Amino acid sequence: MDWVERAAQLRQWTGNGIRAPHKPLLLLYALGRFQEDADGGLRYSAVEEDLKRLLAEYGPANRTTPAYPFHHLVSDGVWEVRTDRGPGSPGTGVRELRARGATGRLAPELRAALRREPSLLGRITGVLLDQHFPPSLHGELREAVGLEQVPVGAEPLPAGRRQRDWRMREMVLTAYEYQCAFCGYDGRIGAVPVGLEAAHVRWWAFDGPDDIDNGLCLCALHHKLFDKGVLGIGEGHRILVSQKFVGRSPAAREHVTALAGRPLTGPQPGTSPVAERHRSWHTEQVFHGAPRPASVT
């Protein structure tokens, strides 16, 4: 059984680029707990708050109870649930999961495979992260679920999987003349730019192309905030800042809230700006809440 391929094919709601990372987040969490205690179970009432935090931070803006993936991941063959009454999940009702002592864990065959082949854990982690989250979030997500020390081994791409275009970074940074599109940062050490990254607007994991009109040159700070839904792109290619962002320090005001309503810096003339379809996807699927009004300068 190819467990990497099975993890890559988790059954999820799909359509129009809608994000539904609930099952992948639960599976990543379970892998982290397996690494900590290979024989331990995850009692729903004990892990519910952890899963809520993961969904709130890394899921889409519309909230979903962790009871949903806790029950439905069973159908993918990588997860099992038992209650005080025996095998089987009582459903997606939060009260029933709590009252019946529902406990989940990785499927027995998967646990056995992970024991036989320790590198499998890293490969499954890698495919889950690649398919559902942008690279800028991979490190902190591993840390959030306790997988920061996982060695991710090389694994050939399964048939049909897309490969990234390694030229994307250079094309985007050139288009934006090596400046952050949000703040104008353009730092270098000698001739080498530092702290500048090529961000996908529509994430690669959700069919975002490696094209200039789906890219932004961003500094490391604003790339992370863009991928976390703090920042977005509105009409007229003006910067959106989420009302949910809270920062009282002068640095937070200068580097985040003061950006509200400012036009993007770049791209240079003759280069395609961010396409509306990609901008709209990010606003609907990543950006959190309503935008702040434009800052008064």
N, C-alpha and C positions, 0 to 999 in steps of 0.2 A: 504494500500500500504506500503510495506517495503522499506523505503527510504534508509536504511543502505545497504540493498542488492542491490538496484538499483545503489547506488554509487560504490559498489564493482564490478558491471558489466558494467561499462562504455565501450562502444565500441571503441576499439583502434586498430591500426595496431599491429599485433602480428606476431611472427615468429622468430625462431633462437635466442630468448632472446633479441630482439631489444627493446630498451627503447623508449617509446612514452608517456611521462608524461604530454603532453600538456593540455589535458582535465582535468586531476586531478589538475594541477596547477591552471587552470582558476577557477575550482570549489572551491578549497581552498581559492583563492583570493576573490571569490564572497561571500563565507561564512564569511570571515573576514569583508568584507564591510557590509554584512547584520547585523553582530553583532554591527557595528558602526552606521548604519542607515538602519533599516529594510525596509523602503519604498523607499530608493534611488535606482536610476538606474545607470548603468555603461556605460556611453557614450564612444564608442570605441576610439574616438579621444582623450579623456581625460585619459584613462587608458592604452593606447597602450604602452607607455614607461615603465610603471610599469610591464606590462606583458612581455615585451621584456627582462627586467632585470631578472625576475623570470626564464624565459626560458634559458637565457644565464648562469645563476648561477646554476640552478638545472635540466636543461634539458640535453639532449645528446650533444655531440660536434657539430653535424651537426645542423645548425640553421634553425628554422622554424618561419615564421611570426605568431604573435598571432592572426592574422585574421583567421587562420585555426581552432583552437578550438573555437573561438568566434562564428563562423558560425556552426560548426559541433556538438557542445555540445547540440544544440537544439534537435537533433535526439534521445538523451538519456532520454528525458522527465524531465530533472531537470533544464532547462534553456530556456528562451525565448528571442527573439530579435524583436525589433520594430524599424522602421525608421520614418522619418518625413512624410512618405506617408502611414504609418499604420503598422499592424503586419507583421512579416516575415523578414527574413534576406536577404539582397541583394546578398549574396554569400561570397566567400572568397577573393574577390578583395579588397585590402587595400584602394584604391581610392574611391570605391563605399561605403565602410563602413564609411569612413570619410565624404564624400560629402553628404550622405543621413542621416547623424546624427544617425547612428545605435546605439541603446542603448540596453544593455542586463541586465537581472536580473534573479534571481532564479524563477523557475516556480511558479505560484500562489499557487498551491496545496502544494508545498514544503515550501513556505513561511508561509502558514497557519499552516502546521504541526510543523514547528520550533517555531512558537508563542505558540502553544498548549503545546508543550513538549520541553522545553529549553534544556534538556540533549541530545536531538537528534543531536544537532549541534556538540557536543563533540564526539558522536559515529560515525557520518559521517566523521568527521575529522580524527578520529583514524583509520578507515578502509582505507581511502585514503592514509594516511601516511604509514600504515603497508604494503599495497599492492604495493606501488610505490617507496618507499625510505627507506634507511637503518636507524636503530634507532639512529645512531649518528647525523643524520640531522633533526630529528623530532622537537627538541626544537627550533632550529634556523629557521626552515621553518614556524612553528607556529608564531614565532615573525615576520618573513618577511611578512606574510599575515595578521597580526593583530589578531592572534588567540592564543596568548601566555597565556591568562587567561582562556581558554576553559576547563571546567571540563570534563574529559573523563570518562564516567561511564562504569561500567562493562557491557559487552555485550557478550552473548554466541556466539561462533563461528558458522556461518552458515554452513549447511551441506556441506561436501566436502572440507572445508577450512583446510589447513595444520596447525598443531600446531608446535611451535618451540621446539627443544630438549634442555631442560634446562641444560643438561650436556655439551653442546658445549663449553661453556666458560672454564670450568675446563680442558676439554680434550685438547683444543688448548693451553692454558697457560702452561700446563704441557709439551706438546710436544715441546714448545719453551723455556722451562726451565725458565719461568717467566722473559723473556727478550724481549724487543721490537725488532722485526725482522729487523727494519730499523736502529735504533741507539744504541741498546743494553741497553737502560734504564731498570733498575730492582729495582725500589724503593719499600720500604716496611715501614710500621709502625709496629714495633714488627715483628710478623710472617705474617702479612697481607699485600699482595701487594696493592699498591696504584697507580692509574694512568695507569694501564695496562688493556687492553680490548681485547676481541676476535673479530676480524674483519672478516666478510664474504668477500671473493674475488669476487665471483659471488653473487650478493645480494640475500638474502632470498626471497625478493619480486619477483625476476625473476628466481625462481626455483633453487636457490642456496642451495645445501644440507647442513645440519648441520654436516658436516664431516671434519676431520682434514685436508684432502687435499684441502678443500675449505676455510681454515682458516689461519689467521695470528695473532700472539700475537703482538699488537702494543700499544705504549704509546698513551695517549689521543690526543696529537698534531698530530702525524703521522697517527692515525686512521682517524681523520677529514680530513687531507690533502689527504689521500688515497681515501676516499669516495667523495672528491670534484674533483678528477682527477688531482691533482697536482703531485701525486706520482703514480707509477705503478710498474709492475714486467715484466722485459724483458727476453730475451733469457738467458739461464744459470742461471736463478733466480737472475739476477742482477737488481738493483734498477733503475727505470726510473724517471726522473724529467722533468716536462713539460717546454718547452721553453717559454710558456706563463706566467709562474710564474715570478714575479718581486719582489726582495727583496734585498735592498742595505746594510742593516745593517750587522754587523758581526754575529749577532744571526741568521739572515735569511741564510747567507752563510753557517754557521756551521751546522745548523739543517736541511737545505733543499738542497740548490744547491750543497753542497759538497758531498751529498749522491749519485750523479749521477754515475752510473757504479759500485757501490759497491755491493758485494754479500750480500744476505740476511744472517742474523744471525739465524742459526737453519733451520729446526728443528733438534732435537737430532737424532743420528744414530738409524736406525730401525723404524723411523716414516716417514710416507708419506709426501713428500714436496708438494707444491701447484701444483695441476694438470694442465697440459697445457690447457685443455679446459676451465677451470675457469680463468686462467691467460689471455687467449686470449679474453674471453668475457669482462673482465675488461678493457683491452687495447682498444677494439673496442667501448665499450659502455660508459665508464666512463672517461678514461684518455684523457686529453685535448691536442690536437695538437701533434707536434713532440717532441721527447725527446732531452734533452741536451746531448752533448758529455760527455763522462766520465770525471770526475774531475781529475786534475793532482795534485798528492800529493807529 
